Amino acid sequence: MTPIVLSVQSHVAYGHAGNSAAVFPLQRLGIEVLPVHTVQFSNHTGYGAFRGQVFDVNHLREVFLGLEDRAILPRIDAVLSGYMGDSSIGDAILDITARIKSANPKAVYVCDPVFGDVGRGVFVRPGIPEYHRDHTLAAADIITPNQFEFEQLMGVTLHSLAHAIAVAKQYIAGSTKTVVITSLMTPDIASGQLATVAITAQQAWAVQTPLVAVTPLPNGMGDAFSAIILAHLLQHKTLPQALEQATASLYELVSHTEAGQRDLPLVAQQQQIVAPSSHFQAIAV
């Protein structure tokens, strides 16, 4: 049976961000996607001005009810969420996730808590980071924050890879949750390298890749990464295998991004989603 993912994220007509960065990689890896858009914009903010509409939470709830009417909820294997415009959107996502899990106890919730990054700081409405900390973290089975977001959520400044793992395990606290931290650049990581680390209550694995010198960095990297690692997990890869594949795919996609471009070449380089040219080993740490 083909896995099914409900992906609730922003959407842009031009460029790759939110669902525009997540849906195609999921499909390319053999996953059926039910995309629900929280916004419909002409383009992402990397291009500057944009036009479009932020959808009212009642619009989302109507779409969710329509899916429930089709009796599709028991067949959904995962919920994937990214950028949330406000807390009411979060409430709607957590509500449909709870209903899906009631219908299918094996379903998982993957949350990419999009709200900030190094250099940019927090770029969402006030209260969103706190909403993730107070509500989303409890509901999510897998979270995929970047280092900045993880530090904000946990109220710490990471000083080493070991510190990141210890903080994540304290959050996991013996549960079955998984933490995947991207863009990790603690002082103990070699200059010119990035680490991506996956942590469970029992184990942790780290993948290191060269830092790709692309300016500006393309939008949608975290959205694509979260989609790709989820797809591999749904295709029964182990966590370290999924980490290796997703990290290599993102590395190749960024490496193939032309200087000055604001988007990953998801279509032109789609083979890198399926079979990335590079391989980086996940090391148990």
C-alpha positions as CSV (number, residue, x, y, z in Angstrom):
1,M,0.0,0.0,0.0
2,T,1.4,3.4,-1.0
3,P,2.0,5.6,2.1
4,I,-0.1,8.7,2.4
5,V,1.0,12.0,4.0
6,L,-1.2,15.0,4.9
7,S,1.1,18.0,4.3
8,V,-0.2,21.2,5.8
9,Q,2.1,24.1,4.9
10,S,2.3,27.4,3.0
11,H,2.2,27.4,-0.8
12,V,3.7,29.6,-3.5
13,A,3.0,29.6,-7.2
14,Y,6.5,30.7,-8.1
15,G,9.5,29.2,-6.3
16,H,9.9,26.3,-3.9
17,A,8.9,26.8,-0.3
18,G,6.4,25.1,2.0
19,N,4.3,22.6,0.1
20,S,5.9,23.9,-3.1
21,A,9.2,22.4,-1.8
22,A,7.8,19.3,0.0
23,V,5.1,17.8,-2.2
24,F,7.2,16.9,-5.2
25,P,10.0,15.2,-3.3
26,L,7.5,13.2,-1.4
27,Q,5.8,12.2,-4.7
28,R,9.1,11.5,-6.4
29,L,9.9,9.1,-3.5
30,G,6.7,7.2,-4.0
31,I,4.5,8.8,-1.4
32,E,0.9,9.9,-2.0
33,V,0.4,13.5,-0.7
34,L,-2.7,15.3,0.4
35,P,-1.5,19.0,0.3
36,V,-3.4,21.5,2.4
37,H,-2.2,25.1,2.0
38,T,-2.2,27.5,4.8
39,V,-1.5,30.4,2.4
40,Q,-1.5,30.9,-1.4
41,F,1.1,33.5,-2.4
42,S,2.5,34.5,-5.8
43,N,6.1,33.8,-4.6
44,H,8.1,33.3,-1.4
45,T,9.6,36.2,0.5
46,G,13.1,35.5,-0.9
47,Y,11.9,37.4,-4.0
48,G,10.8,40.4,-1.9
49,A,7.2,41.6,-2.4
50,F,4.5,39.1,-3.0
51,R,0.7,38.9,-3.4
52,G,-1.9,36.4,-2.3
53,Q,-3.9,35.4,0.7
54,V,-3.4,33.9,4.1
55,F,-6.3,31.4,4.5
56,D,-8.6,31.7,7.4
57,V,-8.4,28.8,9.9
58,N,-12.1,28.0,9.1
59,H,-11.0,27.3,5.5
60,L,-8.5,24.7,6.8
61,R,-11.0,23.1,9.1
62,E,-13.5,22.8,6.2
63,V,-10.9,21.0,4.1
64,F,-10.0,18.7,7.0
65,L,-13.7,17.9,7.5
66,G,-14.0,17.2,3.8
67,L,-11.2,14.7,4.0
68,E,-12.9,13.1,7.1
69,D,-16.1,12.9,5.0
70,R,-14.2,10.8,2.5
71,A,-13.2,8.4,5.3
72,I,-9.6,8.9,4.4
73,L,-8.2,9.5,7.9
74,P,-7.5,5.8,8.7
75,R,-5.4,5.5,5.6
76,I,-3.1,8.5,6.4
77,D,0.3,7.4,7.6
78,A,1.8,10.8,8.6
79,V,1.1,14.4,9.0
80,L,3.8,16.9,8.0
81,S,3.5,20.5,9.1
82,G,5.8,23.5,8.5
83,Y,5.2,27.3,8.6
84,M,2.2,28.3,10.8
85,G,0.9,31.8,10.3
86,D,-0.7,32.0,13.7
87,S,-1.7,29.8,16.7
88,S,-5.2,29.1,15.4
89,I,-3.6,27.3,12.4
90,G,-1.5,25.3,14.9
91,D,-4.7,24.4,16.8
92,A,-6.3,23.1,13.6
93,I,-3.3,21.0,12.7
94,L,-3.1,19.5,16.1
95,D,-6.8,18.8,16.0
96,I,-6.7,16.9,12.7
97,T,-3.6,15.1,13.8
98,A,-5.3,13.8,16.9
99,R,-8.3,12.6,14.8
100,I,-5.9,10.9,12.3
101,K,-4.1,9.2,15.2
102,S,-7.4,8.1,16.7
103,A,-8.3,6.5,13.3
104,N,-4.8,5.1,12.7
105,P,-2.7,4.7,15.9
106,K,0.4,4.0,13.7
107,A,0.3,7.4,12.1
108,V,3.1,9.8,13.0
109,Y,3.3,13.6,13.2
110,V,6.4,15.3,11.8
111,C,6.7,19.0,12.7
112,D,9.3,21.3,11.1
113,P,8.9,24.2,13.5
114,V,9.6,27.0,11.0
115,F,10.2,30.3,12.8
116,G,13.8,31.5,12.6
117,D,17.4,31.0,11.6
118,V,20.9,32.3,12.3
119,G,21.4,35.7,10.9
120,R,17.6,36.3,10.3
121,G,16.5,35.7,13.9
122,V,12.8,35.1,14.4
123,F,10.8,35.9,11.3
124,V,7.3,34.9,12.3
125,R,4.5,36.6,14.3
126,P,5.1,37.0,18.0
127,G,3.9,33.9,20.0
128,I,4.7,31.3,17.3
129,P,7.9,30.0,18.9
130,E,6.2,29.8,22.3
131,Y,3.2,28.0,20.6
132,H,5.6,25.3,19.3
133,R,7.3,25.0,22.7
134,D,4.0,24.8,24.7
135,H,1.8,22.8,22.3
136,T,3.5,21.3,19.2
137,L,6.4,19.7,21.0
138,A,4.1,17.6,23.1
139,A,2.1,16.4,20.0
140,A,5.0,15.7,17.6
141,D,6.6,12.4,17.1
142,I,9.5,13.8,15.0
143,I,10.7,17.4,15.1
144,T,13.2,18.8,12.5
145,P,14.4,22.2,13.8
146,N,17.5,23.9,12.6
147,Q,20.1,24.8,15.3
148,F,18.6,28.3,15.9
149,E,15.1,26.9,16.3
150,F,16.2,24.1,18.6
151,E,18.0,26.5,20.9
152,Q,15.0,28.8,21.1
153,L,12.7,25.9,21.8
154,M,14.9,24.4,24.5
155,G,16.1,27.7,26.0
156,V,19.8,26.9,25.6
157,T,22.9,27.9,23.6
158,L,24.5,24.7,22.3
159,H,28.3,24.5,22.8
160,S,29.0,21.1,21.3
161,L,27.4,18.1,19.5
162,A,27.4,16.2,22.8
163,H,25.5,19.1,24.4
164,A,22.9,19.0,21.6
165,I,22.3,15.3,22.1
166,A,22.0,15.7,25.8
167,V,19.5,18.5,25.5
168,A,17.5,16.5,22.9
169,K,17.5,13.4,25.1
170,Q,16.2,15.4,28.1
171,Y,13.3,16.6,25.9
172,I,12.7,13.0,24.6
173,A,12.7,11.8,28.2
174,G,12.3,8.1,27.4
175,S,9.5,8.5,24.9
176,T,9.5,7.3,21.3
177,K,10.1,10.9,20.0
178,T,12.8,11.6,17.5
179,V,14.7,14.9,17.2
180,V,16.5,15.8,13.9
181,I,18.6,19.0,14.2
182,T,19.8,20.5,10.9
183,S,22.5,23.1,10.1
184,L,24.4,22.4,13.3
185,M,27.6,24.4,13.6
186,T,28.8,24.1,17.2
187,P,32.4,25.0,18.1
188,D,33.6,21.4,18.0
189,I,32.4,20.9,14.4
190,A,35.3,21.5,11.9
191,S,35.3,24.8,10.1
192,G,33.6,24.5,6.7
193,Q,31.4,21.6,7.8
194,L,27.8,21.3,8.8
195,A,26.3,18.5,10.9
196,T,22.8,17.0,10.9
197,V,22.0,14.9,13.9
198,A,19.2,12.5,14.6
199,I,18.5,11.6,18.2
200,T,16.2,9.1,19.9
201,A,16.0,8.0,23.6
202,Q,18.5,5.2,22.9
203,Q,20.8,6.4,20.2
204,A,22.1,9.3,18.1
205,W,23.7,9.6,14.7
206,A,25.4,12.5,13.0
207,V,26.1,13.2,9.4
208,Q,28.7,15.9,8.4
209,T,28.8,17.5,5.0
210,P,30.9,20.3,3.5
211,L,29.3,23.8,3.8
212,V,28.1,24.8,0.3
213,A,29.2,28.3,-0.6
214,V,26.0,29.5,-2.3
215,T,24.9,33.1,-1.8
216,P,22.1,33.6,-1.1
217,L,21.1,30.2,0.2
218,P,18.0,29.0,-1.6
219,N,14.6,29.0,0.2
220,G,12.8,25.8,1.1
221,M,15.8,23.8,2.2
222,G,14.2,22.7,5.5
223,D,10.9,22.0,3.9
224,A,12.5,19.7,1.3
225,F,14.7,18.0,3.9
226,S,11.8,17.2,6.2
227,A,9.8,15.8,3.3
228,I,12.6,13.6,2.1
229,I,13.6,12.2,5.5
230,L,9.9,11.4,6.2
231,A,9.5,9.7,2.8
232,H,12.5,7.4,3.5
233,L,11.1,6.6,7.0
234,L,7.7,5.7,5.5
235,Q,9.6,3.5,3.0
236,H,10.9,1.5,5.9
237,K,14.5,2.9,6.0
238,T,16.1,2.9,9.4
239,L,16.6,6.4,11.0
240,P,20.4,6.5,10.2
241,Q,19.7,5.4,6.6
242,A,16.9,8.0,6.2
243,L,19.3,10.6,7.7
244,E,22.0,9.7,5.2
245,Q,19.7,9.9,2.2
246,A,18.0,13.1,3.1
247,T,21.2,14.9,4.0
248,A,22.9,13.7,0.8
249,S,19.9,14.8,-1.3
250,L,19.8,18.3,0.2
251,Y,23.6,18.7,-0.2
252,E,23.4,17.8,-3.9
253,L,20.3,20.0,-4.5
254,V,22.0,23.0,-2.8
255,S,25.3,22.2,-4.7
256,H,23.4,22.3,-8.0
257,T,21.7,25.6,-7.2
258,E,23.1,28.3,-9.5
259,A,24.6,31.4,-7.8
260,G,21.9,34.0,-7.3
261,Q,19.0,31.6,-7.6
262,R,16.5,31.6,-4.7
263,D,15.2,28.1,-5.2
264,L,16.4,24.5,-5.1
265,P,16.4,22.8,-8.6
266,L,13.9,20.2,-7.5
267,V,12.7,19.4,-11.0
268,A,15.9,19.8,-13.0
269,Q,17.8,17.7,-10.4
270,Q,15.1,15.4,-9.3
271,Q,17.3,12.4,-9.6
272,Q,19.3,13.8,-6.6
273,I,16.1,13.3,-4.6
274,V,15.9,9.6,-5.5
275,A,19.6,8.6,-5.8
276,P,21.9,11.4,-4.6
277,S,25.4,11.5,-6.2
278,S,27.1,11.9,-2.8
279,H,27.0,9.7,0.2
280,F,27.7,10.8,3.7
281,Q,27.8,8.2,6.5
282,A,25.7,8.5,9.6
283,I,28.1,8.0,12.6
284,A,26.8,6.8,15.9
285,V,27.6,9.4,18.5
